[in-house]
């Protein structure tokens, strides 16, 4: 069996390294170190040299902060995905977004994987992935504290909010 991530295939037992490159000036992860496009591209080169097979590009801070609309998110990540695809044609490019509109734009620029950490807040996201042959990862940011929109701490089955849990998928390389 193989794991298909856009244009790349990996053995299902492979361990893959994903690096994060945030295109936000107020990133809690890197404190805005990769906000400038050239700095972000330098970071992509650095993490590939360190062994990353996947680079996850984000355009919205995943913590309390200013609202970022879809147009601004596309501005932050769309053309950057195109630059990364041009420079690294074999790299698996992931984009951290919950919006189908953003997904459509980044898939057109060469994204292979959509990383939806909002648990399906925009149900059309899976349709965009299917239309473009992109893989999709869907997790949730549920829990007690609201981080940012479209945070959903209630579950359709009426369950009370829960603390986030982590699952680790077994794999080896």
LOLO-597164 format. One record per residue (C-alpha): residue in one letter; x, y, z. Coordinates in nm, 2 decimals. Layout:
BEGIN
+------+--------+--------+--------+
| resn |      X |      Y |      Z |
+------+--------+--------+--------+
|    A |      X |      Y |      Z |
...
+------+--------+--------+--------+
***
This chain:
BEGIN
+------+--------+--------+--------+
| resn |      X |      Y |      Z |
+------+--------+--------+--------+
|    X |   0.00 |   0.00 |   0.00 |
|    X |   0.11 |   0.36 |  -0.06 |
|    X |   0.03 |   0.70 |   0.08 |
|    X |  -0.07 |   0.94 |  -0.20 |
|    X |   0.00 |   1.31 |  -0.12 |
|    X |  -0.08 |   1.49 |  -0.44 |
|    X |   0.20 |   1.42 |  -0.69 |
|    X |   0.40 |   1.21 |  -0.45 |
|    X |   0.37 |   0.85 |  -0.32 |
|    X |   0.52 |   0.71 |  -0.01 |
|    X |   0.53 |   0.36 |   0.14 |
|    X |   0.25 |   0.34 |   0.40 |
|    X |   0.50 |   0.26 |   0.67 |
|    X |   0.72 |   0.56 |   0.60 |
|    X |   0.78 |   0.83 |   0.86 |
|    X |   0.76 |   1.17 |   0.70 |
|    X |   0.88 |   1.50 |   0.84 |
|    X |   0.65 |   1.80 |   0.80 |
|    X |   0.79 |   2.15 |   0.86 |
|    X |   0.59 |   2.46 |   0.93 |
|    X |   0.63 |   2.79 |   0.75 |
|    X |   0.39 |   3.06 |   0.86 |
|    X |   0.31 |   3.36 |   0.65 |
|    X |   0.18 |   3.56 |   0.95 |
|    X |   0.34 |   3.85 |   1.12 |
|    X |   0.21 |   3.75 |   1.46 |
|    X |   0.27 |   3.37 |   1.44 |
|    X |   0.28 |   3.21 |   1.79 |
|    X |   0.50 |   2.94 |   1.63 |
|    X |   0.79 |   3.15 |   1.49 |
|    X |   0.70 |   3.50 |   1.61 |
|    X |   0.67 |   3.63 |   1.25 |
|    X |   1.02 |   3.51 |   1.14 |
|    X |   0.88 |   3.39 |   0.81 |
|    X |   0.64 |   3.67 |   0.74 |
|    X |   0.85 |   3.83 |   0.47 |
|    X |   0.83 |   3.61 |   0.16 |
|    X |   1.21 |   3.59 |   0.10 |
|    X |   1.26 |   3.48 |   0.47 |
|    X |   0.98 |   3.22 |   0.42 |
|    X |   1.15 |   3.09 |   0.10 |
|    X |   1.48 |   3.07 |   0.29 |
|    X |   1.31 |   2.87 |   0.56 |
|    X |   1.17 |   2.63 |   0.31 |
|    X |   1.52 |   2.57 |   0.17 |
|    X |   1.65 |   2.52 |   0.52 |
|    X |   1.39 |   2.26 |   0.63 |
|    X |   1.43 |   2.07 |   0.30 |
|    X |   1.80 |   2.05 |   0.37 |
|    X |   1.72 |   1.92 |   0.71 |
|    X |   1.51 |   1.64 |   0.56 |
|    X |   1.15 |   1.77 |   0.55 |
|    X |   0.94 |   1.59 |   0.28 |
|    X |   0.64 |   1.81 |   0.35 |
|    X |   0.62 |   2.19 |   0.40 |
|    X |   0.30 |   2.31 |   0.56 |
|    X |   0.23 |   2.68 |   0.48 |
|    X |  -0.01 |   2.87 |   0.69 |
|    X |  -0.16 |   3.22 |   0.64 |
|    X |  -0.37 |   3.25 |   0.96 |
|    X |  -0.25 |   3.26 |   1.32 |
|    X |  -0.40 |   2.96 |   1.51 |
|    X |  -0.45 |   3.16 |   1.83 |
|    X |  -0.64 |   3.47 |   1.93 |
|    X |  -0.55 |   3.76 |   1.70 |
|    X |  -0.68 |   3.98 |   1.42 |
|    X |  -0.94 |   3.85 |   1.18 |
|    X |  -0.79 |   3.74 |   0.85 |
|    X |  -1.04 |   3.71 |   0.56 |
|    X |  -1.01 |   3.47 |   0.27 |
|    X |  -0.87 |   3.74 |   0.03 |
|    X |  -0.59 |   3.82 |   0.27 |
|    X |  -0.52 |   3.46 |   0.34 |
|    X |  -0.49 |   3.39 |  -0.03 |
|    X |  -0.26 |   3.70 |  -0.07 |
|    X |  -0.03 |   3.55 |   0.20 |
|    X |  -0.01 |   3.20 |   0.07 |
|    X |  -0.13 |   3.17 |  -0.29 |
|    X |   0.17 |   3.32 |  -0.48 |
|    X |   0.41 |   3.18 |  -0.22 |
|    X |   0.29 |   2.83 |  -0.29 |
|    X |   0.36 |   2.90 |  -0.66 |
|    X |   0.71 |   3.01 |  -0.58 |
|    X |   0.78 |   2.70 |  -0.37 |
|    X |   0.63 |   2.47 |  -0.63 |
|    X |   0.86 |   2.64 |  -0.90 |
|    X |   1.17 |   2.61 |  -0.68 |
|    X |   1.09 |   2.26 |  -0.55 |
|    X |   0.88 |   2.06 |  -0.80 |
|    X |   0.91 |   1.73 |  -0.60 |
|    X |   0.82 |   1.87 |  -0.26 |
|    X |   0.49 |   1.79 |  -0.10 |
|    X |   0.33 |   2.13 |  -0.03 |
|    X |   0.07 |   2.14 |   0.24 |
|    X |  -0.15 |   2.45 |   0.31 |
|    X |  -0.30 |   2.49 |   0.66 |
|    X |  -0.65 |   2.63 |   0.58 |
|    X |  -1.01 |   2.57 |   0.66 |
|    X |  -1.16 |   2.76 |   0.37 |
|    X |  -1.26 |   2.61 |   0.04 |
|    X |  -1.19 |   2.94 |  -0.14 |
|    X |  -0.83 |   2.95 |  -0.02 |
|    X |  -0.79 |   2.58 |  -0.09 |
|    X |  -0.91 |   2.63 |  -0.45 |
|    X |  -0.65 |   2.91 |  -0.50 |
|    X |  -0.36 |   2.72 |  -0.35 |
|    X |  -0.44 |   2.39 |  -0.53 |
|    X |  -0.43 |   2.59 |  -0.85 |
|    X |  -0.08 |   2.71 |  -0.76 |
|    X |   0.05 |   2.36 |  -0.68 |
|    X |  -0.05 |   2.26 |  -0.33 |
|    X |  -0.06 |   1.88 |  -0.28 |
|    X |  -0.22 |   1.86 |   0.07 |
|    X |  -0.49 |   2.06 |   0.26 |
|    X |  -0.43 |   2.06 |   0.63 |
|    X |  -0.77 |   2.14 |   0.79 |
|    X |  -0.72 |   2.19 |   1.16 |
|    X |  -1.08 |   2.32 |   1.20 |
|    X |  -1.25 |   1.99 |   1.18 |
|    X |  -1.45 |   2.05 |   0.86 |
|    X |  -1.58 |   2.40 |   0.94 |
|    X |  -1.62 |   2.45 |   0.56 |
|    X |  -1.76 |   2.13 |   0.42 |
|    X |  -1.68 |   2.23 |   0.06 |
|    X |  -1.31 |   2.19 |   0.14 |
|    X |  -1.32 |   1.81 |   0.07 |
|    X |  -1.48 |   1.88 |  -0.27 |
|    X |  -1.19 |   2.11 |  -0.36 |
|    X |  -0.94 |   1.85 |  -0.25 |
|    X |  -1.12 |   1.59 |  -0.47 |
|    X |  -1.14 |   1.83 |  -0.77 |
|    X |  -0.77 |   1.89 |  -0.76 |
|    X |  -0.65 |   1.55 |  -0.66 |
|    X |  -0.51 |   1.69 |  -0.33 |
|    X |  -0.48 |   1.49 |  -0.01 |
|    X |  -0.66 |   1.62 |   0.30 |
|    X |  -0.59 |   1.60 |   0.67 |
|    X |  -0.87 |   1.69 |   0.90 |
|    X |  -0.82 |   1.74 |   1.27 |
|    X |  -0.99 |   1.96 |   1.52 |
|    X |  -0.89 |   2.23 |   1.76 |
|    X |  -1.17 |   2.16 |   2.00 |
|    X |  -1.12 |   2.21 |   2.36 |
|    X |  -1.20 |   2.45 |   2.64 |
|    X |  -1.03 |   2.77 |   2.52 |
|    X |  -1.13 |   2.95 |   2.20 |
|    X |  -0.82 |   3.01 |   1.98 |
|    X |  -0.95 |   3.18 |   1.67 |
|    X |  -1.23 |   3.16 |   1.42 |
|    X |  -1.40 |   2.94 |   1.31 |
|    X |  -1.33 |   2.75 |   1.63 |
|    X |  -1.60 |   2.51 |   1.72 |
|    X |  -1.60 |   2.37 |   2.07 |
|    X |  -1.95 |   2.21 |   2.05 |
|    X |  -2.01 |   1.88 |   1.88 |
|    X |  -2.32 |   1.79 |   1.68 |
|    X |  -2.40 |   1.50 |   1.91 |
|    X |  -2.45 |   1.74 |   2.21 |
|    X |  -2.14 |   1.63 |   2.38 |
|    X |  -1.98 |   1.89 |   2.61 |
|    X |  -1.66 |   2.06 |   2.51 |
|    X |  -1.35 |   1.83 |   2.57 |
|    X |  -0.99 |   1.90 |   2.61 |
|    X |  -0.79 |   1.84 |   2.29 |
|    X |  -0.64 |   1.49 |   2.26 |
|    X |  -0.35 |   1.37 |   2.05 |
|    X |  -0.33 |   1.06 |   1.85 |
|    X |  -0.01 |   0.92 |   1.72 |
|    X |  -0.02 |   0.70 |   1.41 |
|    X |   0.23 |   0.42 |   1.42 |
|    X |   0.49 |   0.43 |   1.15 |
|    X |   0.86 |   0.35 |   1.10 |
|    X |   1.13 |   0.43 |   0.86 |
+------+--------+--------+--------+
***
